[in-house]
Structures are given as structure tokens and as C-alpha cells.
Amino acid sequence: MDHGELHGGARHGGLGRLVNVVDVEATCWEGKRPPGAVSEIIEIGLTVVDLEAGERVGRHRVLVRPARSTVSPFCTELTGLTQDEVDTGLDFAAACRLLASEHAAGARPWASWGDYDRHQFTHQCRVSGTEYPFGRRHTNAKAVFTEANGLPRRPGMAQALEFAGLPLEGRHHSGEDDAWNIAALVLQLHERGAWPCP
């Protein structure tokens, strides 16, 4: 499912001012991981931010079908995703191609809350022989937020929203909703002059 661009004119133009904010959810378990199972991306949330306009201009959700794991009851409780739902998704390689072709992932700078999302993509691309969809210009929004606010430790996204006086919209641990919320933090940091220039 793809919610499309909210403002179509921003889709391909202005690469310097557009940032892809990405949040992934992956298969997970309570306690020990089942024998032979690996943690795999099952949802990619992507919000496009227009830094110059100061707004979120695209909201997307890509479901990904896991190949070497299944969605546990714990994972469903956390993310809201079910095995039946992710079975309708793309395979991982197709999802990466979609990011590159539809969302200019290789050209636009991108950001995530922490480095988990980047490391998960790097690892899963390597083990599956899939071409990495993103460019090198990645920003760890959690690190920028922590430094900009002089915090002693790096907060989770929900804590950061509360600190920033912003609402948590939607469901925490939904990739789509988390990317949307992280994008609000990115915009606030940019308004304060704390977001690094592309």
C-alpha cells in the first residue's frame, strides 16, 4: 500500500531540499529467536520531507514478505502486523528496487532514528545479494536531536516527541507512523538551524 505524494510536484524535483525519513519494522520474538530464523524487514515506512517548505510532502508504506522468518505473536502485538498481512507484501529485493525507482532513495539524503535501520538494510542486502537502495548521505536523527538539546543520553522517538512538545501521531512501532513522527522532529530541528545541511 502506498499513500502517494501529498504534493505531487515535489516528487522528482529539488533533490537537495528533499529528505527521505525511513523507519523499518522487522520480525522479532519475545525471548530466544527460533532456530534458523533471522530478523528480516517486514515494513518500510517512508516520509518525504521538504526542508525549504518546512513540511512533510509524502507518506508511504511498503510491506515486505519475509523469506527466512515468520511474524510471531509478540511481533504482531508490537507492530500490529500479521503474517497474513506481510504475505501480501513485496519480496525484499523488489522493495529495495521500489525505494530506488519510486522514491529516489539513491539520490536523496535520508534519515532514521538511530542507526538500526541503516544497519538492518546493509546486513539484509549483503546476506541476500540485493543491491543497497540508499545513497551515502544518511543522518542519524537521534544523534542530532540529542546534541541539539544537550541531552545526557539518546532518547527513544516517543521520548523525543514529548521533549519537543510534539504529538505522537498514530501507532508507535508502525513503520509508516514512526517515519511520519520522526519527520516532524527533523523539521523542528531544521527550523532551529540544528539539522545538518545536505
NUDO-904638 format. One line per 5 residues: number of its first residue (from 1); their letters; for each residue x, y, z of N, C-alpha, C. Coordinates in Angstrom, 3 decimals. Example, Ala and Ser with C-alpha at 12.3 -4.5 7.8 and 13.67 -1.06 7.14 Angstrom:
BEGIN
1> as> 13.190/-5.690/7.800/12.300/-4.500/7.800/13.200/-3.300/7.800 | 12.850/-2.250/7.080/13.670/-1.060/7.140/12.900/0.030/7.870
END
This chain:
BEGIN
1> mdhge> 0.846/-1.188/0.000/0.000/0.000/0.000/0.881/1.237/0.000 | 0.489/2.239/-0.795/1.273/3.457/-0.908/0.315/4.630/-0.835 | 0.525/5.499/0.123/-0.375/6.623/0.293/-0.095/7.738/-0.700 | 0.981/7.597/-1.470/1.257/8.559/-2.532/1.790/9.869/-2.004 | 2.188/10.715/-2.939/2.665/12.045/-2.582/1.482/12.921/-2.204
6> lhgga> 1.629/13.674/-1.158/0.581/14.614/-0.786/0.644/15.848/-1.670 | 1.812/16.165/-2.139/2.006/17.270/-3.068/2.847/16.739/-4.217 | 2.208/16.412/-5.323/2.886/15.697/-6.399/4.064/16.420/-6.986 | 4.076/17.747/-6.930/5.161/18.490/-7.565/6.502/18.252/-6.928 | 6.525/17.772/-5.699/7.802/17.566/-5.004/8.403/16.196/-5.301
11> rhggl> 7.725/15.412/-6.134/8.120/14.015/-6.269/9.537/13.842/-6.800 | 9.853/14.499/-7.906/11.157/14.255/-8.530/12.107/15.451/-8.426 | 11.562/16.632/-8.213/12.417/17.808/-8.226/13.034/18.082/-6.873 | 13.968/19.073/-6.841/14.504/19.588/-5.597/15.179/18.556/-4.728 | 16.091/17.752/-5.323/16.710/16.670/-4.543/17.469/17.192/-3.338
16> grlvn> 18.028/18.415/-3.446/18.794/18.954/-2.333/17.943/19.296/-1.129 | 16.671/19.594/-1.380/15.821/20.022/-0.262/14.939/18.897/0.260 | 14.843/17.805/-0.466/14.009/16.685/-0.044/14.838/15.654/0.720 | 14.280/15.159/1.807/14.927/14.128/2.620/13.930/12.986/2.802 | 14.385/11.760/2.607/13.580/10.581/2.911/13.803/10.201/4.372
21> vvdve> 12.754/10.210/5.150/12.828/9.750/6.539/12.281/8.325/6.573 | 13.104/7.391/7.035/12.791/5.969/6.912/12.724/5.314/8.290 | 11.734/4.454/8.466/11.660/3.630/9.678/11.213/2.234/9.279 | 11.937/1.222/9.741/11.573/-0.148/9.398/11.118/-0.918/10.631 | 10.252/-1.885/10.391/9.908/-2.881/11.386/10.397/-4.228/10.865
26> atcwe> 10.827/-5.088/11.773/11.398/-6.374/11.376/10.826/-7.483/12.254 | 10.915/-8.704/11.771/10.459/-9.839/12.572/11.238/-9.883/13.891 | 10.529/-10.199/14.957/11.139/-10.179/16.288/10.405/-11.184/17.159 | 11.021/-11.514/18.275/10.474/-12.543/19.155/10.654/-12.144/20.602 | 9.789/-12.647/21.434/9.953/-12.464/22.877/10.855/-13.594/23.363
31> gkrpp> 11.971/-13.222/23.948/12.913/-14.250/24.382/13.782/-14.727/23.236 | 14.072/-16.020/23.204/15.013/-16.563/22.228/14.432/-16.583/20.819 | 15.290/-16.323/19.855/14.920/-16.424/18.449/14.769/-17.892/18.071 | 13.727/-18.257/17.316/13.564/-19.666/16.917/14.752/-20.161/16.094 | 15.112/-21.435/16.207/16.244/-21.981/15.439/16.062/-21.739/13.944
36> gavse> 17.113/-21.217/13.324/17.100/-20.995/11.883/16.443/-19.704/11.429 | 15.754/-19.003/12.324/15.080/-17.760/11.956/16.055/-16.591/12.013 | 15.838/-15.621/11.153/16.629/-14.389/11.160/15.671/-13.203/11.192 | 16.139/-12.108/11.740/15.320/-10.903/11.782/15.322/-10.255/10.402 | 14.135/-10.087/9.829/14.002/-9.544/8.477/13.016/-8.378/8.461
41> iieig> 13.274/-7.418/7.594/12.388/-6.269/7.431/11.029/-6.738/6.922 | 9.966/-6.263/7.578/8.613/-6.597/7.129/7.793/-5.350/6.791 | 8.268/-4.185/7.195/7.582/-2.940/6.829/8.607/-1.833/6.692 | 8.463/-1.047/5.631/9.287/0.147/5.437/8.346/1.343/5.413 | 8.498/2.215/6.400/7.772/3.474/6.395/8.681/4.561/5.847
46> ltvvd> 8.152/5.406/4.984/8.974/6.458/4.373/8.151/7.729/4.268 | 8.640/8.775/4.903/8.027/10.103/4.788/9.017/11.026/4.091 | 8.535/11.727/3.083/9.370/12.686/2.360/9.203/14.052/3.014 | 10.334/14.659/3.356/10.340/15.977/3.991/10.901/16.995/3.013 | 10.200/18.109/2.865/10.701/19.243/2.082/11.248/20.255/3.090
51> leage> 12.569/20.336/3.178/13.186/21.195/4.188/12.897/22.671/3.924 | 12.909/23.093/2.665/12.673/24.506/2.352/11.240/24.917/2.674 | 10.292/24.053/2.322/8.885/24.370/2.584/8.515/24.136/4.049 | 9.346/23.353/4.751/9.070/23.062/6.157/7.869/22.172/6.361 | 7.697/21.173/5.457/6.538/20.294/5.604/6.823/18.881/5.117
56> rvgrh> 5.979/17.977/5.549/6.032/16.582/5.122/5.180/16.465/3.859 | 5.785/16.046/2.749/5.099/16.106/1.453/4.782/14.733/0.871 | 5.167/13.664/1.534/4.832/12.331/1.047/4.847/11.344/2.197 | 3.920/10.398/2.151/3.811/9.401/3.217/3.589/8.044/2.565 | 4.462/7.095/2.857/4.434/5.812/2.151/4.623/4.645/3.116
61> rvlvr> 4.081/3.516/2.695/4.246/2.282/3.458/4.482/1.146/2.471 | 5.556/0.405/2.682/5.865/-0.750/1.843/5.915/-1.982/2.745 | 5.054/-2.948/2.488/5.099/-4.208/3.213/6.075/-5.151/2.521 | 6.819/-5.901/3.319/7.859/-6.787/2.788/7.622/-8.200/3.307 | 7.636/-9.145/2.408/7.381/-10.553/2.744/8.678/-11.201/3.221
66> parst> 8.733/-11.685/4.464/9.970/-12.304/4.952/10.196/-13.659/4.305 | 11.467/-14.021/4.118/11.813/-15.279/3.457/12.307/-16.339/4.434 | 12.882/-15.907/5.563/13.522/-16.862/6.470/13.002/-16.754/7.905 | 11.856/-16.126/8.063/11.265/-15.983/9.395/9.768/-15.755/9.237 | 9.065/-15.828/10.353/7.633/-15.560/10.356/7.325/-14.535/11.441
71> vspfc> 6.139/-13.951/11.323/5.713/-12.928/12.280/5.186/-13.621/13.542 | 5.841/-13.395/14.657/5.456/-14.027/15.927/4.292/-13.260/16.554 | 3.578/-13.888/17.488/2.533/-13.157/18.227/3.090/-11.904/18.922 | 4.301/-11.998/19.458/4.947/-10.844/20.085/5.145/-9.715/19.073 | 5.577/-10.075/17.872/5.809/-9.094/16.811/4.495/-8.424/16.404
76> teltg> 3.434/-9.203/16.317/2.119/-8.644/15.980/1.655/-7.678/17.064 | 1.862/-8.065/18.313/1.468/-7.192/19.425/2.228/-5.873/19.380 | 3.511/-5.942/19.022/4.366/-4.754/18.991/4.053/-3.849/17.806 | 3.944/-4.455/16.631/3.875/-3.672/15.389/2.475/-3.572/14.796 | 1.584/-4.462/15.213/0.266/-4.532/14.598/0.235/-5.334/13.316
81> ltqde> 1.389/-5.803/12.853/1.475/-6.549/11.595/1.235/-8.041/11.833 | 0.536/-8.677/10.906/0.294/-10.118/10.988/0.990/-10.829/9.836 | 1.152/-12.133/9.972/1.759/-12.912/8.898/0.934/-12.802/7.615 | -0.380/-12.886/7.733/-1.237/-12.777/6.547/-1.031/-11.448/5.834 | -0.844/-10.385/6.615/-0.661/-9.051/6.018/0.672/-8.958/5.275
86> vdtgl> 1.758/-9.406/5.924/3.063/-9.265/5.266/3.207/-10.245/4.097 | 2.433/-11.314/4.104/2.456/-12.236/2.964/1.976/-11.570/1.680 | 1.243/-10.466/1.797/0.791/-9.728/0.611/1.851/-8.752/0.105 | 2.971/-8.627/0.841/3.984/-7.635/0.504/4.923/-8.076/-0.601 | 5.852/-7.195/-0.925/6.893/-7.464/-1.916/7.989/-8.308/-1.290
91> dfaaa> 8.754/-9.028/-2.118/9.971/-9.619/-1.569/10.981/-8.493/-1.343 | 12.014/-8.781/-0.552/12.935/-7.723/-0.120/13.622/-7.038/-1.300 | 14.066/-7.811/-2.280/14.759/-7.226/-3.436/13.833/-6.285/-4.194 | 12.579/-6.681/-4.369/11.618/-5.829/-5.070/11.340/-4.553/-4.280 | 11.295/-4.671/-2.944/11.080/-3.493/-2.101/12.239/-2.510/-2.245
96> crlla> 13.456/-3.028/-2.304/14.622/-2.158/-2.477/14.603/-1.475/-3.842 | 14.207/-2.204/-4.872/14.099/-1.603/-6.215/13.039/-0.504/-6.224 | 11.938/-0.739/-5.503/10.884/0.264/-5.415/11.398/1.540/-4.741 | 12.162/1.389/-3.670/12.721/2.560/-2.993/13.594/3.377/-3.949 | 14.382/2.672/-4.761/15.280/3.352/-5.690/14.509/4.021/-6.829
101> sehaa> 13.523/3.317/-7.383/12.842/3.825/-8.576/11.748/4.840/-8.261 | 10.997/4.604/-7.187/9.852/5.464/-6.891/10.162/6.587/-5.899 | 11.191/6.396/-5.083/11.451/7.360/-4.007/12.869/7.942/-4.044 | 13.556/7.788/-5.175/14.887/8.390/-5.374/15.819/8.103/-4.200 | 15.738/6.871/-3.671/16.494/6.544/-2.455/18.002/6.696/-2.638
106> garpw> 18.497/6.443/-3.833/19.925/6.564/-4.054/20.398/7.998/-4.191 | 19.473/8.901/-4.542/19.846/10.295/-4.794/19.574/11.209/-3.610 | 18.473/10.988/-2.931/18.120/11.877/-1.820/18.887/11.534/-0.558 | 19.224/12.544/0.244/19.687/12.241/1.597/18.563/11.546/2.355 | 18.942/10.732/3.337/17.911/10.066/4.120/18.276/10.076/5.585
111> aswgd> 17.280/9.842/6.404/17.475/9.905/7.855/16.659/8.812/8.523 | 17.118/8.396/9.691/16.378/7.446/10.514/16.669/7.769/11.977 | 15.848/7.204/12.872/16.044/7.453/14.302/17.035/6.416/14.818 | 18.293/6.800/14.904/19.356/5.862/15.247/19.915/5.211/13.993 | 20.810/4.254/14.197/21.469/3.575/13.074/20.908/2.182/12.807
116> ydrhq> 19.914/1.746/13.588/19.382/0.398/13.408/18.885/0.165/11.986 | 18.117/1.112/11.462/17.501/0.941/10.143/18.570/0.805/9.053 | 19.582/1.655/9.138/20.676/1.594/8.157/21.422/0.263/8.258 | 21.730/-0.157/9.474/22.451/-1.425/9.662/21.606/-2.619/9.196 | 20.293/-2.577/9.450/19.425/-3.672/9.034/19.394/-3.787/7.511
121> fthqc> 19.284/-2.660/6.833/19.313/-2.684/5.367/20.666/-3.186/4.855 | 21.741/-2.678/5.433/23.078/-3.083/4.995/23.264/-4.584/5.145 | 22.898/-5.103/6.298/23.055/-6.540/6.570/22.165/-7.374/5.662 | 20.893/-6.999/5.548/19.974/-7.815/4.767/20.321/-7.776/3.278 | 20.790/-6.633/2.792/21.250/-6.554/1.402/22.455/-7.466/1.191
126> rvsgt> 23.375/-7.455/2.140/24.589/-8.256/1.994/24.272/-9.747/1.980 | 23.464/-10.203/2.917/23.214/-11.646/3.014/22.298/-12.148/1.906 | 21.492/-11.265/1.319/20.565/-11.699/0.265/21.074/-11.381/-1.138 | 22.238/-10.704/-1.215/22.779/-10.356/-2.527/21.969/-9.285/-3.243 | 21.308/-8.422/-2.470/20.462/-7.361/-3.025/21.242/-6.053/-3.089
131> eypfg> 21.039/-5.296/-4.153/21.712/-4.007/-4.280/21.162/-3.043/-3.236 | 22.051/-2.393/-2.509/21.674/-1.441/-1.462/20.977/-0.244/-2.102 | 19.777/0.117/-1.637/18.999/1.129/-2.360/19.354/2.574/-2.057 | 20.052/2.812/-0.947/20.257/4.186/-0.497/21.618/4.732/-0.909 | 21.699/6.076/-0.916/22.976/6.735/-1.093/23.728/6.815/0.228
136> rrhtn> 24.844/7.495/0.211/25.709/7.552/1.396/25.313/8.642/2.385 | 24.433/9.535/1.988/24.112/10.699/2.836/23.013/10.335/3.828 | 23.422/9.670/4.903/22.491/9.272/5.957/22.741/10.118/7.191 | 21.643/10.545/7.826/21.739/11.292/9.075/21.039/10.522/10.178 | 21.733/10.356/11.281/21.165/9.742/12.473/20.418/10.837/13.231
141> akavf> 19.092/10.879/13.040/18.286/11.948/13.630/18.323/11.924/15.153 | 18.457/10.726/15.715/18.534/10.612/17.176/19.780/11.320/17.709 | 20.906/11.135/17.038/22.153/11.780/17.460/22.059/13.300/17.315 | 21.472/13.773/16.222/21.323/15.219/16.008/20.420/15.822/17.085 | 19.300/15.153/17.371/18.372/15.647/18.385/19.036/15.710/19.755
146> teang> 19.783/14.659/20.095/20.451/14.597/21.396/21.439/15.744/21.560 | 22.246/15.979/20.514/23.250/17.045/20.573/22.589/18.422/20.608 | 21.568/18.607/19.773/20.907/19.913/19.685/20.248/20.311/20.999 | 19.813/19.323/21.765/19.130/19.607/23.024/20.009/19.404/24.255 | 21.273/19.070/24.035/22.199/18.911/25.144/21.801/17.825/26.118
151> lprrp> 21.252/16.737/25.604/20.764/15.661/26.471/21.895/14.717/26.865 | 21.844/14.149/28.060/22.921/13.261/28.507/22.897/11.897/27.826 | 21.734/11.481/27.340/21.650/10.191/26.635/20.634/10.308/25.502 | 20.753/9.415/24.551/19.902/9.479/23.372/18.513/8.923/23.667 | 17.456/9.703/23.443/16.108/9.266/23.788/15.479/8.414/22.682
156> gmaqa> 14.506/7.612/23.064/13.675/6.957/22.074/12.813/7.982/21.361 | 12.204/7.580/20.272/11.414/8.527/19.485/10.257/9.115/20.286 | 9.532/8.275/21.034/8.387/8.760/21.805/8.837/9.770/22.867 | 9.970/9.495/23.507/10.520/10.436/24.495/10.895/11.749/23.830 | 11.481/11.661/22.642/11.912/12.865/21.925/10.714/13.729/21.545
161> lefag> 9.638/13.096/21.084/8.432/13.853/20.740/7.888/14.589/21.960 | 7.863/13.902/23.092/7.373/14.524/24.332/8.260/15.701/24.720 | 9.567/15.510/24.646/10.525/16.568/24.978/10.339/17.769/24.053 | 10.062/17.490/22.776/9.935/18.549/21.771/8.557/19.200/21.764 | 7.618/18.647/22.561/6.274/19.194/22.589/5.462/18.855/21.357
166> lpleg> 5.770/17.719/20.746/5.067/17.284/19.542/4.211/16.057/19.857 | 3.079/15.906/19.180/2.232/14.740/19.433/2.790/13.487/18.774 | 2.537/12.324/19.376/2.825/11.056/18.727/1.577/10.693/17.924 | 1.704/10.782/16.599/0.565/10.525/15.722/0.565/9.057/15.298 | -0.593/8.400/15.450/-0.710/7.014/15.015/-0.194/6.044/16.053
171> rhhsg> 0.331/4.929/15.576/0.764/3.815/16.432/2.288/3.749/16.504 | 2.827/3.772/17.712/4.266/3.571/17.878/4.606/2.140/17.452 | 5.724/1.987/16.748/6.189/0.722/16.173/5.394/0.320/14.928 | 4.676/1.260/14.357/4.254/1.148/12.963/5.302/1.897/12.159 | 5.914/1.234/11.172/6.956/1.897/10.395/6.462/3.165/9.731
176> eddaw> 5.248/3.101/9.168/4.679/4.267/8.491/4.474/5.422/9.458 | 3.869/5.136/10.609/3.593/6.192/11.583/4.881/6.710/12.218 | 5.816/5.822/12.518/7.073/6.263/13.128/7.852/7.173/12.185 | 7.906/6.831/10.902/8.602/7.696/9.938/7.946/9.075/9.895 | 6.622/9.106/9.932/5.874/10.368/9.928/6.226/11.204/11.168
181> niaal> 6.306/10.561/12.324/6.643/11.271/13.560/8.095/11.727/13.591 | 9.005/10.877/13.134/10.422/11.261/13.079/10.598/12.464/12.153 | 9.828/12.482/11.061/9.898/13.606/10.122/9.520/14.925/10.794 | 8.555/14.878/11.723/8.186/16.091/12.457/9.360/16.590/13.305 | 10.098/15.656/13.900/11.286/16.032/14.677/12.372/16.605/13.780
186> vlqlh> 12.549/16.019/12.592/13.533/16.532/11.633/13.193/17.970/11.255 | 11.929/18.235/10.966/11.517/19.587/10.585/11.745/20.584/11.721 | 11.453/20.172/12.938/11.685/21.076/14.066/13.177/21.386/14.221 | 14.009/20.349/14.068/15.453/20.565/14.141/15.922/21.507/13.026 | 15.376/21.323/11.832/15.760/22.195/10.714/15.341/23.642/10.963
191> ergaw> 14.145/23.828/11.509/13.661/25.185/11.812/14.581/25.881/12.816 | 15.154/25.095/13.711/16.064/25.660/14.727/17.477/25.841/14.200 | 17.730/25.410/12.963/19.071/25.503/12.394/20.002/24.419/12.876 | 19.440/23.343/13.451/20.258/22.274/14.013/20.415/21.082/13.071 | 19.648/21.066/11.975/19.734/19.920/11.051/20.905/20.145/10.103
196> pcp> 21.772/19.131/9.892/22.934/19.328/9.012/22.514/19.611/7.573 | 23.230/20.484/6.918/22.936/20.798/5.510/23.215/19.574/4.649 | 22.382/19.329/3.611/22.622/18.177/2.714/23.972/18.289/2.035
END
